Amino acid sequence: MLKNPFGRTRNINHRLCEPAELKWDQVNDDPFYELAPMLSKRVVFLAMILLSGFSLPTDLLNAAWGVPQVTSEEPKANRSEGGAHEDLDALLWLQTSAEFAAITRQTFRLAEMNLGPALVDPTWTASVEQQRMFTQQPRKLAALPPAVILDVDETVLDNSAYQARLIANGGEFDPKTWNLFVQEESAIAVPGAVEFIEACRAARVTVLYVTNREYEVEYATRRNLVKTGLMEEDDPDVLLTKNERKPWTSDKKSRRTHLAGQYRILMILGDDLNDFVSLGKKPTPEHRRKMAARYSDRWGRQWMALPNPNYGGWERSLYDWEDRAERKAKLKLKRSNLRD
């Protein structure tokens, strides 16, 4: 049973997902049963070649004996025209570069430095929705307890292991495989995230998580946050997932509005522009850039962006949000956005 600051008490059942049993094709117990009619001909053929003094390439020898060819190439479905997976460099940068960890620590440290000024300024709010709600009621805004809103994926939890599996297996994002990964509760903390959460606790600032993970994996997400030190076991229910309530869609505006009536939002941290402001349906790259520029005074002060070159609204906007389009069609649209 979880304590709930939103006036709702819930039991969350942990749904365990058992892996499906693998079924293999039936194989004849005697492999020579099918080879017998062809065996003598192949032996005679190879004997003639060898006696004549010629040597055969390994590929031809294997073919003669029916040995399957082994290739180290990545599946074609997962290769761009250049030969490598289109996400390879971006993922390697996330997982191996010194710069990625430096940038995330820098971002969280800047956010921590801004906690002090935000707490002492009673009119300070990072929420566009809250600013509109309390324009004429500054005293009510000042009376609200302070809080910060954080996205989960690629903001405080590093899910690059899932992306690595997609590259290795030649696959694309799929909600089923994604939810299975979430239920592993194995994502690690983004560098600098735990230290920022600890600073918020020390300053008595409530940490709120607004994620577009589905409600069905909320318990697993909570457990993962606890394991990484981003949440404590006895914390109240401050994790707001997609479809947890009917109006809580992938557009996070409804959840930010819900929280804006209960907390003074000091800061918002995320890896996607949708974490900070509503962009409408299927925003174009140009519209996204204009919206980011429109609120330029908030960046580095009330809004903190984390780097995510692997996926997000930036990528989906390049292929018109047509997630079910063929890979080649998506790549063509992406290339059309290149500037030289």
C-alpha positions in Angstrom: 0.0 0.0 0.0 1.5 3.4 -1.0 1.0 6.7 0.7 -0.3 9.2 -1.8 0.0 13.0 -1.7 -2.7 13.3 -4.4 -5.5 12.1 -2.2 -5.6 8.6 -3.7 -4.4 5.4 -2.1 -3.7 2.4 -4.3 -2.4 -1.1 -4.4 0.0 -1.7 -7.2 0.3 -5.3 -8.3 3.7 -6.5 -9.5 3.0 -8.3 -12.7 5.7 -10.8 -13.4 6.3 -11.6 -17.0 7.4 -15.1 -17.6 9.3 -15.7 -20.8 7.6 -17.7 -23.5 8.8 -21.3 -23.9 10.8 -21.8 -27.0 9.6 -24.4 -29.5 12.1 -25.9 -31.8 11.3 -27.5 -35.2 11.3 -31.3 -35.1 14.5 -32.7 -36.4 15.1 -36.3 -37.8 17.0 -38.3 -35.3 19.2 -39.8 -38.0 20.9 -36.9 -40.0 22.3 -39.4 -42.5 18.8 -40.6 -43.4 18.4 -37.6 -45.8 22.1 -37.4 -46.8 22.5 -41.0 -47.9 21.2 -40.7 -51.5 23.6 -37.8 -52.2 26.6 -38.9 -50.1 28.3 -41.2 -52.7 28.1 -38.7 -55.5 29.7 -36.0 -53.3 32.5 -38.3 -52.2 33.3 -39.2 -55.8 33.2 -35.5 -56.9 35.6 -34.4 -54.2 37.9 -37.4 -54.7 38.2 -36.5 -58.4 39.1 -32.9 -57.7 41.7 -33.8 -55.1 43.4 -36.4 -57.2 43.6 -33.9 -60.1 45.9 -31.7 -57.9 43.5 -28.8 -57.6 42.4 -27.2 -54.3 38.9 -25.9 -53.7 38.0 -22.7 -51.8 36.5 -23.3 -48.4 33.2 -21.9 -49.5 32.9 -24.5 -52.3 33.9 -27.3 -50.0 31.3 -26.3 -47.5 28.7 -26.0 -50.2 29.5 -29.4 -51.5 28.9 -30.9 -48.0 25.8 -28.7 -47.4 27.4 -26.7 -44.6 25.5 -23.5 -44.0 27.4 -20.3 -44.7 28.2 -18.1 -41.7 28.2 -14.3 -42.1 29.2 -11.6 -39.7 27.2 -9.0 -41.4 24.5 -7.2 -39.5 20.9 -8.0 -40.7 20.0 -5.9 -43.7 16.9 -4.6 -41.9 19.1 -2.9 -39.4 21.6 -1.3 -41.7 21.7 2.2 -43.3 23.0 2.7 -46.8 26.5 3.3 -45.3 26.6 -0.2 -43.8 26.4 0.6 -40.1 23.3 0.8 -37.9 22.0 4.4 -38.0 22.0 4.6 -34.1 25.4 3.0 -33.6 27.5 6.2 -33.2 24.9 7.9 -31.1 24.7 5.0 -28.7 28.4 4.5 -28.5 28.7 8.2 -27.6 26.2 7.7 -24.8 27.8 4.6 -23.4 31.5 5.2 -23.9 32.3 8.9 -24.2 33.7 11.0 -21.3 31.7 14.0 -22.7 28.3 12.4 -22.1 28.9 11.9 -18.3 30.5 15.4 -18.1 27.4 17.0 -19.7 24.9 15.3 -17.5 26.8 16.0 -14.3 27.2 19.6 -15.4 23.4 19.8 -16.0 22.4 18.4 -12.6 25.0 20.5 -10.8 23.6 23.6 -12.5 20.1 22.6 -11.4 21.4 22.1 -7.8 22.9 25.6 -7.8 19.6 27.0 -8.8 17.7 25.4 -6.0 18.7 28.2 -3.6 17.5 31.2 -5.7 14.3 29.3 -6.6 13.4 28.6 -3.0 13.9 32.2 -1.8 11.9 33.8 -4.7 8.2 33.2 -4.0 7.2 34.1 -7.6 9.6 31.5 -9.1 7.9 28.8 -11.2 9.2 26.6 -14.0 5.7 25.6 -15.1 4.1 27.5 -18.0 0.8 26.0 -16.8 1.3 27.2 -13.2 2.4 30.7 -14.4 -0.9 31.1 -16.1 -2.9 29.7 -13.1 -1.3 32.1 -10.5 -0.7 35.3 -12.5 -3.2 37.1 -10.4 -2.6 35.1 -7.2 1.1 35.4 -6.3 0.4 34.7 -2.6 -1.2 31.4 -3.3 1.7 30.4 -5.5 4.2 31.3 -2.7 2.2 29.2 -0.2 2.6 26.0 -2.2 5.3 23.5 -1.1 8.3 23.4 -3.5 9.0 20.6 -5.9 10.9 19.7 -9.0 9.6 17.6 -12.0 11.8 15.1 -13.7 11.3 12.9 -16.7 12.5 9.3 -16.2 14.0 7.8 -19.4 17.3 9.2 -20.4 16.9 11.9 -17.7 17.5 9.9 -14.5 17.5 6.3 -15.9 19.9 5.2 -18.6 18.2 2.7 -20.9 21.0 2.4 -23.4 21.2 -1.3 -22.8 17.8 -1.7 -24.5 19.1 0.3 -27.5 22.2 -1.9 -27.7 20.0 -5.0 -27.9 18.1 -3.5 -30.8 21.3 -2.8 -32.7 22.7 -6.3 -31.9 19.4 -8.1 -32.9 18.6 -5.9 -35.9 15.3 -4.7 -34.4 13.4 -1.5 -33.9 11.6 -0.1 -30.9 8.6 -2.3 -30.0 6.3 -1.6 -27.0 6.3 -5.3 -26.0 10.1 -5.7 -25.9 10.4 -2.3 -24.2 8.0 -3.3 -21.4 9.9 -6.5 -20.9 13.1 -4.5 -20.5 11.4 -2.2 -18.0 10.3 -5.2 -16.0 13.9 -6.3 -15.6 14.4 -3.2 -13.5 18.0 -3.1 -14.7 18.4 0.5 -16.0 21.2 2.4 -14.3 21.2 6.0 -13.1 22.3 8.8 -15.4 25.5 10.4 -14.0 24.8 13.2 -11.6 21.1 12.3 -11.1 21.4 10.7 -7.7 23.4 13.6 -6.3 20.8 16.0 -7.5 18.0 14.0 -5.9 19.9 13.9 -2.6 20.3 17.7 -2.8 16.6 18.1 -3.3 15.8 15.9 -0.2 18.3 17.9 1.9 16.5 21.1 0.8 13.1 19.6 1.5 12.1 19.9 -2.1 9.7 17.1 -3.3 10.9 15.2 -6.3 8.1 14.4 -8.8 8.5 12.0 -11.8 6.4 12.5 -14.9 7.1 9.7 -17.4 5.5 8.4 -20.6 6.1 4.8 -19.5 2.8 3.0 -19.4 0.8 2.6 -16.2 1.1 -1.2 -16.5 4.9 -1.0 -15.7 4.6 1.6 -13.0 5.6 -0.8 -10.2 8.6 -2.0 -12.1 9.7 1.6 -12.8 9.3 2.5 -9.1 11.4 -0.5 -8.1 14.1 0.5 -10.6 14.2 4.0 -9.2 14.5 2.6 -5.7 17.4 0.3 -6.7 19.3 3.2 -8.2 18.9 5.5 -5.3 16.6 7.9 -7.2 13.6 7.1 -4.9 13.3 5.7 -1.3 11.3 2.6 -0.4 8.9 4.5 1.7 8.4 7.5 -0.6 4.8 8.4 -1.4 3.4 7.9 -4.9 5.1 10.7 -6.8 5.4 8.7 -10.1 2.9 9.8 -12.7 2.7 7.4 -15.7 1.0 7.7 -19.0 -2.7 6.5 -18.9 -2.7 6.2 -15.1 -5.7 8.5 -15.4 -7.8 9.0 -18.5 -6.6 12.5 -19.4 -3.0 11.6 -18.8 -1.8 11.1 -22.4 1.6 11.3 -23.9 1.3 15.1 -23.9 2.5 15.8 -20.4 0.6 19.1 -20.1 -2.3 17.5 -18.2 0.0 16.0 -15.6 2.0 19.2 -15.2 -1.3 21.1 -14.7 -2.4 18.5 -12.1 0.8 19.1 -10.1 0.8 22.8 -10.5 -2.2 23.1 -8.2 -0.4 21.3 -5.4 3.3 22.3 -5.6 5.3 25.3 -6.6 7.4 23.9 -9.5 10.9 25.2 -9.1 12.5 23.3 -12.0 11.8 20.8 -14.8 14.4 18.4 -16.1 14.0 16.2 -19.2 15.5 15.0 -22.5 12.6 16.0 -24.8 10.9 19.4 -25.4 7.6 17.7 -24.5 8.9 17.4 -21.0 8.7 21.1 -20.6 5.9 22.5 -22.7 3.0 21.2 -24.8 3.8 21.2 -28.6 0.5 20.1 -30.0 0.0 17.1 -32.4 2.9 16.1 -34.7 5.0 19.2 -34.4 7.5 19.8 -37.2 11.2 20.3 -36.5 10.8 24.0 -37.3 7.9 24.4 -34.8 9.9 22.6 -32.1 12.9 24.9 -32.6 10.6 28.0 -32.5 9.1 26.8 -29.2 12.5 26.2 -27.7 13.6 29.7 -28.7 10.3 31.2 -27.4 11.2 30.1 -23.9 14.9 30.7 -24.2 15.1 32.6 -20.9 14.1 29.5 -19.0 17.0 27.2 -20.2 19.7 26.7 -17.7 17.6 28.5 -15.0 14.2 26.8 -14.6 14.5 24.2 -17.4 17.4 21.7 -17.7 17.8 19.6 -20.8 19.7 16.3 -20.9 21.2 15.0 -24.1 19.6 12.2 -26.0 20.8 11.7 -29.6 19.2 8.2 -29.9 15.5 8.9 -30.0 12.7 11.4 -29.1 10.4 13.9 -30.6 13.3 15.4 -32.5 13.7 12.2 -34.5 10.0 11.4 -34.9 9.4 14.9 -36.3 11.9 14.3 -39.1 9.7 11.5 -40.5 6.4 13.2 -39.8 5.7 11.0 -36.8 4.9 8.0 -39.0 6.3 5.4 -36.6 5.0 2.5 -38.7 6.6 3.7 -41.9 9.3 1.4 -43.5 12.9 2.0 -42.4 13.9 3.1 -45.9 11.2 5.7 -46.0 12.2 7.1 -42.6 15.8 7.3 -43.6 14.9 9.1 -46.8 13.0 11.7 -44.9 15.8 12.1 -42.3 18.4 12.6 -45.1 16.2 15.3 -46.6 16.7 17.4 -43.4 20.5 17.4 -43.7 22.1 20.8 -44.2 25.4 21.3 -46.1 
